[in-house]
């Protein structure tokens, strides 16, 4: 399989095709996230084309939520249902992540991170799954990614949905100076 990657704008045909596919695809729990999609709020949107077919997209995103030198990537990550049905979703995911890390200097950020919200209102189980995901990424990408069991504020509200587990790529060792609000699993459980 041949994977190619490109940063796209609203006029890119592969982006248009995948965006329209995502809007129509309601076979997953997060389908609502793809109904009203504003590409202009992203620093970069990356499309993965596999063997000539648009396979996936994901964004590099800040939109004023974190310090200017920080961005979340794999934001609104989406995989074409054709490739999900073939069982290629996890492979596409880690290759997309590796692509972003391999091209770190192109994104204009010092620190990149991936976040995952708590599933089924159970932070303990989500944390265990997130640890496995992070270990998988460490193995597959060969990058020094860091993570802990804190939940970081990923949107402006002080509610459960706005705090997520994060895995960080911080090659300049600047995360310790970030002022991103974080809480423990116990504190998260007490949020509305």
Protein Blocks (a to p, Z undefined) as FASTA:
>chain_A
ZZddddddfklmklmmmmmmmmmmccbfklmmmmmccfklpfbdcdddeehiafbdcddd
fklmacfkbccehihiacdfklmmnopmmmmmmmmmmmmmmmmmmnopabdcdddddehh
iaklmmmmmmmmmmmmmmmnopacdddfbdcdfbfbdcfklpccdddddfkopmmmpccd
cddfklmmmpZZ
